[in-house]
Amino acid sequence: MLDQFDLLLPGSLVREMMLLAEIGDDPSISQSRMAARVGLAPSMVNNYIRRLVESGYLMKAGANHRSTTYHLTAAGKSRREELVRRCTIETVRLYKYAKREFRELLAERFGARRDLGIVLYGAAETGELVCQLCLEMGHRVLAVVDSDSRRQGRRMLGLEVCGPGALDGLEFDLVLITSLGHAAEIADCLEPLRRRGREIISVG
């Protein structure tokens, strides 16, 4: 999970929250598995565990290393809830910021045009945000397309995700590429459409 983060690398409080969550879900989880889950070296997990025990958030049980289990105390459960609440608040703030930035970007891409019939190319998290914004801005999202067969057939804000072949049977004003990581690759695939006069733009 943590390999999806680059700019927003988790700090000590996020690691603490994740460790409390892992232990709460599985008291018998080993420190090596915890380390893999939260992206820390086993020695660092051991330091966190020691501090959590000293703070009264965890209790250790078991006669030896192999039988050791960890248990959240009442204080530990409260601490987990507090950290989740704080993380949720900050995540919502970041979401609102991202939404504002994408709205400004889309306004720039669309110019003064209104009521555009749009096909979104990309059904990941960014696609959901862009889809919602397009609807809020008064445009029509006609279809969602994705090259990943694992996403095809799913629904995104009421629309079934289709494969790229669906583009041939659609009438639309433009294709909006919502992928941030593969925009250039998708644009290359859509070049035949562009050569036929279809408008292709990207949020990236």
Secondary structure per residue as TSV (DSSP state, phi and psi in degrees):
chain	resnum	aa	ss	phi	psi
A	1	M	-	360.0	-46.5
A	2	L	G	-69.5	-15.3
A	3	D	G	-72.1	-4.7
A	4	Q	G	-85.4	-6.9
A	5	F	-	-104.3	141.2
A	6	D	S	-134.0	-65.0
A	7	L	T	-66.5	-41.6
A	8	L	T	-102.9	64.8
A	9	L	-	-66.8	135.3
A	10	P	-	-68.5	141.5
A	11	G	-	-95.0	-168.3
A	12	S	H	-64.1	-35.8
A	13	L	H	-68.3	-37.4
A	14	V	H	-67.4	-41.3
A	15	R	H	-61.6	-42.0
A	16	E	H	-61.7	-44.6
A	17	M	H	-59.8	-43.5
A	18	M	H	-67.2	-39.2
A	19	L	H	-64.8	-43.6
A	20	L	H	-62.1	-36.7
A	21	A	H	-67.7	-45.1
A	22	E	H	-61.8	-44.0
A	23	I	H	-68.9	-38.9
A	24	G	H	-62.0	-34.8
A	25	D	H	-79.9	-29.3
A	26	D	-	-149.1	90.6
A	27	P	T	-60.3	-22.2
A	28	S	T	-92.7	6.4
A	29	I	-	-61.5	138.3
A	30	S	-	-81.2	159.4
A	31	Q	H	-65.0	-32.4
A	32	S	H	-66.6	-39.0
A	33	R	H	-69.0	-39.4
A	34	M	H	-58.8	-43.8
A	35	A	H	-58.8	-43.4
A	36	A	H	-66.1	-37.2
A	37	R	H	-70.0	-38.1
A	38	V	H	-105.0	2.4
A	39	G	T	72.4	42.0
A	40	L	-	-127.0	158.6
A	41	A	-	-71.7	147.1
A	42	P	H	-53.3	-36.3
A	43	S	H	-64.3	-36.0
A	44	M	H	-70.5	-37.5
A	45	V	H	-60.5	-41.6
A	46	N	H	-59.5	-40.1
A	47	N	H	-64.5	-43.4
A	48	Y	H	-61.4	-46.7
A	49	I	H	-59.1	-45.0
A	50	R	H	-58.9	-44.6
A	51	R	H	-67.0	-37.3
A	52	L	H	-66.7	-37.1
A	53	V	H	-67.0	-45.1
A	54	E	H	-62.8	-31.9
A	55	S	T	-80.8	-6.6
A	56	G	T	85.3	12.8
A	57	Y	S	-88.9	-22.0
A	58	L	E	-130.7	153.1
A	59	M	E	-124.4	140.8
A	60	K	E	-100.7	144.3
A	61	A	E	-138.3	157.5
A	62	G	-	119.9	147.0
A	63	A	S	-80.8	-24.5
A	64	N	S	-149.5	-179.2
A	65	H	S	-59.7	-39.8
A	66	R	T	-68.3	-30.9
A	67	S	T	-101.3	8.6
A	68	T	-	-66.3	133.1
A	69	T	E	-128.1	157.7
A	70	Y	E	-121.3	142.8
A	71	H	E	-136.7	132.7
A	72	L	E	-71.4	130.6
A	73	T	-	-79.4	176.7
A	74	A	H	-59.1	-40.2
A	75	A	H	-65.9	-36.5
A	76	G	H	-65.7	-39.3
A	77	K	H	-65.0	-40.1
A	78	S	H	-65.7	-39.8
A	79	R	H	-63.8	-43.0
A	80	R	H	-60.0	-46.7
A	81	E	H	-62.2	-40.8
A	82	E	H	-62.8	-45.0
A	83	L	H	-67.6	-38.3
A	84	V	H	-63.0	-42.2
A	85	R	H	-61.3	-47.1
A	86	R	H	-64.6	-39.1
A	87	C	H	-64.8	-40.1
A	88	T	H	-63.7	-43.4
A	89	I	H	-59.9	-45.7
A	90	E	H	-69.3	-34.9
A	91	T	H	-65.1	-40.5
A	92	V	H	-63.7	-39.9
A	93	R	H	-61.3	-43.8
A	94	L	H	-64.9	-38.5
A	95	Y	H	-62.7	-43.6
A	96	K	H	-62.9	-38.8
A	97	Y	H	-64.9	-46.9
A	98	A	H	-61.5	-40.3
A	99	K	H	-63.0	-41.6
A	100	R	H	-63.0	-43.6
A	101	E	H	-65.0	-41.9
A	102	F	H	-67.3	-36.3
A	103	R	H	-61.0	-45.0
A	104	E	H	-63.8	-39.6
A	105	L	H	-64.8	-43.7
A	106	L	H	-66.4	-38.8
A	107	A	H	-59.6	-37.6
A	108	E	H	-68.5	-41.9
A	109	R	H	-67.0	-40.5
A	110	F	H	-83.4	-22.4
A	111	G	T	64.8	-138.0
A	112	A	T	-88.0	0.6
A	113	R	-	-70.2	144.2
A	114	R	-	-129.6	161.7
A	115	D	S	53.5	45.0
A	116	L	-	-77.8	142.6
A	117	G	E	-90.9	111.1
A	118	I	E	-116.1	138.3
A	119	V	E	-107.4	124.6
A	120	L	E	-90.7	132.7
A	121	Y	E	-110.2	103.8
A	122	G	-	129.8	118.0
A	123	A	-	-114.3	23.5
A	124	A	S	-84.0	-166.5
A	125	E	H	-59.5	-40.2
A	126	T	H	-61.8	-37.8
A	127	G	H	-60.9	-39.8
A	128	E	H	-63.4	-43.4
A	129	L	H	-64.8	-45.1
A	130	V	H	-65.8	-38.5
A	131	C	H	-60.1	-47.5
A	132	Q	H	-60.4	-43.3
A	133	L	H	-66.5	-40.5
A	134	C	H	-59.0	-42.3
A	135	L	H	-66.3	-42.4
A	136	E	H	-63.3	-29.3
A	137	M	T	-86.5	4.5
A	138	G	T	89.6	14.5
A	139	H	-	-97.6	168.3
A	140	R	E	-109.7	120.5
A	141	V	E	-91.7	108.8
A	142	L	E	-84.7	-32.2
A	143	A	E	-162.6	159.9
A	144	V	E	-123.1	128.5
A	145	V	E	-119.5	144.2
A	146	D	-	-149.6	141.3
A	147	S	S	-76.5	-20.5
A	148	D	-	-78.2	114.6
A	149	S	T	-63.2	-22.5
A	150	R	T	-70.3	-22.5
A	151	R	T	-92.6	-23.2
A	152	Q	T	-65.0	137.8
A	153	G	T	95.0	-19.3
A	154	R	-	-76.1	172.0
A	155	R	E	-116.4	141.0
A	156	M	E	-129.8	111.0
A	157	L	T	50.4	44.8
A	158	G	T	89.1	-6.5
A	159	L	E	-107.6	136.6
A	160	E	E	-78.2	134.2
A	161	V	E	-77.0	125.8
A	162	C	E	-108.3	165.0
A	163	G	-	-80.5	166.6
A	164	P	G	-57.7	-26.7
A	165	G	G	-61.4	-21.1
A	166	A	G	-66.0	-21.9
A	167	L	G	-61.2	-31.6
A	168	D	G	-65.0	-26.7
A	169	G	G	-102.9	13.7
A	170	L	-	-110.4	145.3
A	171	E	-	-103.3	123.3
A	172	F	-	-152.7	164.0
A	173	D	S	-87.0	-36.5
A	174	L	E	-160.7	159.7
A	175	V	E	-104.2	127.9
A	176	L	E	-109.8	113.5
A	177	I	E	-80.0	118.6
A	178	T	-	-100.2	-9.4
A	179	S	-	-70.8	133.7
A	180	L	S	-93.6	-27.4
A	181	G	S	-92.5	-20.3
A	182	H	S	-129.1	25.5
A	183	A	H	-60.4	-44.5
A	184	A	H	-65.0	-40.8
A	185	E	H	-63.5	-43.0
A	186	I	H	-66.6	-41.1
A	187	A	H	-60.4	-38.2
A	188	D	H	-62.5	-41.5
A	189	C	H	-65.3	-30.1
A	190	L	T	-90.8	3.5
A	191	E	H	-57.5	-38.3
A	192	P	H	-59.2	-37.0
A	193	L	H	-64.6	-42.9
A	194	R	H	-61.7	-40.0
A	195	R	H	-66.8	-23.2
A	196	R	T	-88.4	9.4
A	197	G	T	93.3	6.4
A	198	R	-	-82.8	140.2
A	199	E	E	-83.1	128.6
A	200	I	E	-124.7	122.5
A	201	I	E	-130.1	164.9
A	202	S	E	-134.0	149.5
A	203	V	-	-84.0	-12.8
A	204	G	-	-90.6	360.0
